[in-house]
Amino acid sequence: MRPAPGTPLCPLDAIDDPGARAFSFGAGAAGFHMFLVRKDGELRAYVNECPHGRTRLDHWPDTFLTLDETRIICAAHAALFRIADGFCVSGPCAGKSLTPVPVEIVEGTVRIAAEG
């Protein structure tokens, strides 16, 4: 289940720029998996699920970016997504997008924001 608004995730400075970090809430089918990605001072958050196979994007902890750190990559299908909006530009789910998760930074801490 998606965490409630206000749920703290981590200090902003715990995420490299560029870099990414995964978070999980709950377990099994009811679990909610997401990640933060930071690039050029911008922070984005997405559900950790490829729109192609509904599998997690990462096979290694906190590994979501291509080697040149310009795109998000699905480790299972090599689909490539833009960091800024999660849009798939290459791979089996081209034209689809990652599901965004609203986040905010409050006093240096990244936390879940209210939707909308």
C-alpha positions as CSV (number, residue, x, y, z in Angstrom):
1,M,0.0,0.0,0.0
2,R,1.2,3.5,-0.9
3,P,2.6,5.3,2.2
4,A,0.5,8.2,3.6
5,P,1.3,11.8,2.8
6,G,4.0,13.1,5.1
7,T,5.8,9.8,5.4
8,P,9.6,10.6,5.5
9,L,11.8,8.8,3.0
10,C,15.4,10.1,3.6
11,P,17.4,13.3,3.8
12,L,17.8,14.9,0.4
13,D,21.6,14.8,0.7
14,A,21.4,11.0,1.0
15,I,20.8,10.8,-2.7
16,D,23.8,11.5,-5.0
17,D,23.3,13.9,-7.9
18,P,23.0,12.1,-10.2
19,G,21.8,9.0,-8.3
20,A,18.8,7.0,-7.2
21,R,17.5,5.2,-4.1
22,A,14.8,2.6,-3.7
23,F,12.2,2.4,-0.9
24,S,9.7,-0.4,0.0
25,F,6.7,-0.4,2.2
26,G,5.0,-3.6,3.2
27,A,5.7,-7.0,1.7
28,G,4.4,-9.4,-0.9
29,A,1.6,-8.5,-3.3
30,A,0.5,-5.7,-0.9
31,G,3.9,-4.1,-0.9
32,F,4.6,-0.7,-2.4
33,H,8.0,-0.2,-4.1
34,M,9.2,3.2,-5.3
35,F,12.4,5.0,-6.0
36,L,13.8,8.5,-6.0
37,V,16.1,9.8,-8.8
38,R,18.1,13.0,-8.6
39,K,19.7,14.7,-11.6
40,D,20.9,18.2,-12.1
41,G,19.3,19.4,-8.8
42,E,15.9,18.0,-9.8
43,L,14.2,15.2,-7.8
44,R,11.7,12.8,-9.2
45,A,9.9,9.8,-7.7
46,Y,8.4,6.8,-9.5
47,V,6.7,3.5,-8.7
48,N,9.4,0.8,-9.1
49,E,7.6,-1.1,-11.8
50,C,8.3,-1.4,-15.5
51,P,5.1,-0.8,-17.6
52,H,6.1,-3.6,-19.9
53,G,6.4,-6.7,-17.6
54,R,5.2,-5.2,-14.3
55,T,8.6,-6.2,-12.8
56,R,10.9,-4.1,-10.7
57,L,13.3,-1.9,-12.6
58,D,16.3,-2.7,-10.4
59,H,18.1,-6.0,-10.0
60,W,20.8,-4.5,-7.8
61,P,20.2,-2.2,-4.9
62,D,19.6,1.4,-5.9
63,T,20.7,0.8,-9.5
64,F,18.2,2.6,-11.8
65,L,20.4,4.7,-14.1
66,T,22.2,3.9,-17.3
67,L,26.1,3.9,-17.1
68,D,26.2,7.5,-18.4
69,E,23.5,8.5,-15.8
70,T,21.2,10.1,-18.4
71,R,18.3,7.7,-18.4
72,I,16.4,5.3,-16.1
73,I,16.8,1.7,-17.3
74,C,14.8,-1.5,-16.7
75,A,17.3,-4.2,-15.7
76,A,14.9,-6.9,-17.0
77,H,14.1,-5.5,-20.5
78,A,16.6,-2.7,-21.1
79,A,13.8,-0.2,-21.6
80,L,15.0,3.4,-21.3
81,F,13.0,6.1,-19.6
82,R,13.6,9.9,-19.3
83,I,14.4,11.0,-15.8
84,A,12.4,14.2,-16.0
85,D,9.0,12.6,-16.7
86,G,9.4,8.8,-16.7
87,F,8.5,8.5,-20.4
88,C,9.8,5.3,-22.1
89,V,11.9,6.3,-25.2
90,S,13.2,2.9,-26.1
91,G,12.4,-0.8,-25.5
92,P,9.3,-3.0,-25.3
93,C,7.2,-0.3,-23.6
94,A,8.1,2.6,-25.8
95,G,5.5,5.3,-25.5
96,K,4.4,4.3,-22.0
97,S,5.5,6.0,-18.8
98,L,6.5,5.1,-15.3
99,T,4.0,6.0,-12.6
100,P,5.0,9.1,-10.7
101,V,4.9,9.4,-6.9
102,P,4.4,12.8,-5.5
103,V,7.2,13.9,-3.1
104,E,8.2,17.1,-1.4
105,I,11.2,18.3,0.5
106,V,10.6,19.7,3.9
107,E,13.5,21.0,6.0
108,G,16.0,18.9,4.0
109,T,13.9,15.7,4.2
110,V,12.2,14.0,1.2
111,R,8.7,12.8,2.1
112,I,5.6,11.6,0.4
113,A,3.4,14.5,-0.7
114,A,-0.4,14.6,-1.1
115,E,-1.5,13.7,-4.6
116,G,-2.8,16.4,-6.9
